[in-house]
Amino acid sequence: MVRIDVENIVNSLALAPVSVAPEYQKKGIGSQLIYAALKNAKELSYRSVIVLGHKDYYPKFGFKLASLWNIKAPFEVPDEVFMALELTDNSLENVHGIIQYSKAFSE
Ligand SMILES: CC(C)(COP(=O)(O)OP(=O)(O)OC[C@H]1O[C@@H](n2cnc3c(N)ncnc32)[C@H](O)[C@@H]1OP(=O)(O)O)[C@@H](O)C(=O)NCCC(=O)NCCS
């Protein structure tokens, strides 16, 4: 889980890491994993997901530049690889700030 640090803390999720063994890549497995994760997140009532990843891969799942909402990573990262997805309509409206990753991401 991650938090987006605004005046009011907003809980969100981070999608990472995603990995498919080289010999099984380009068979749709990565996409299925991501669609399943997003479906689970929605069922658990999460409203948005953040990802740091390939700029050409994640947009096909609906991710857009996090900078569109003025959502920033807590470290230096190129704008085009830091993305966010609204799981419910306009869930990131008026949400902006710096992501706070949970401890699991640094362990
Ligand atoms: C990224 C990764 C998870 C994709 O898994 P996958 O099972 O090969 O993905 P899928 O088969 O579902 O999707 C393949 C599609 O994504 C595209 N794609 C795969 N890797 C891509 C990349 N790095 N950048 C852009 N497009 C990519 C393929 O060209 C293909 O496009 P198409 O559907 O138009 O033919 C896999 O390549 C991987 O494990 N890479 C190494 C680890 C990594 O970089 N993870 C991402 C960390 S953010």
The ligand as a Gaussian input file, in Angstrom:
#p B3LYP/6-31G(d) Opt

LIG

0 1
 C        6.920000      -6.278000     -18.721000
 C        6.531000      -7.757000     -18.633000
 C        6.013000      -8.053000     -17.222000
 C        5.422000      -8.030000     -19.650000
 O        5.009000      -9.375000     -19.498000
 P        4.453000     -10.197000     -20.756000
 O        3.835000     -11.448000     -20.241000
 O        5.525000     -10.330000     -21.768000
 O        3.358000      -9.202000     -21.298000
 P        2.125000      -9.507000     -22.229000
 O        2.416000     -10.733000     -23.057000
 O        0.881000      -9.510000     -21.440000
 O        2.110000      -8.235000     -23.110000
 C        3.007000      -8.185000     -24.131000
 C        2.767000      -6.841000     -24.791000
 O        3.447000      -5.840000     -24.036000
 C        4.489000      -5.314000     -24.826000
 N        5.630000      -5.125000     -23.951000
 C        6.274000      -6.057000     -23.217000
 N        7.296000      -5.467000     -22.556000
 C        7.266000      -4.154000     -22.872000
 C        8.068000      -3.024000     -22.535000
 N        9.118000      -3.127000     -21.727000
 N        7.723000      -1.829000     -23.051000
 C        6.683000      -1.723000     -23.892000
 N        5.907000      -2.743000     -24.274000
 C        6.201000      -3.949000     -23.769000
 C        4.750000      -6.339000     -25.896000
 O        5.310000      -5.753000     -27.031000
 C        3.339000      -6.840000     -26.174000
 O        2.622000      -5.914000     -26.959000
 P        1.364000      -6.376000     -27.842000
 O        0.322000      -6.888000     -26.885000
 O        0.948000      -5.109000     -28.543000
 O        1.896000      -7.439000     -28.750000
 C        7.718000      -8.677000     -18.997000
 O        8.237000      -8.276000     -20.245000
 C        8.836000      -8.678000     -17.979000
 O        8.821000      -9.462000     -17.011000
 N        9.860000      -7.828000     -18.186000
 C       11.016000      -7.789000     -17.304000
 C       10.660000      -7.187000     -15.964000
 C       10.117000      -5.797000     -16.114000
 O       10.686000      -4.993000     -16.839000
 N        8.991000      -5.563000     -15.415000
 C        8.333000      -4.285000     -15.429000
 C        8.735000      -3.525000     -14.238000
 S        7.826000      -2.083000     -14.222000

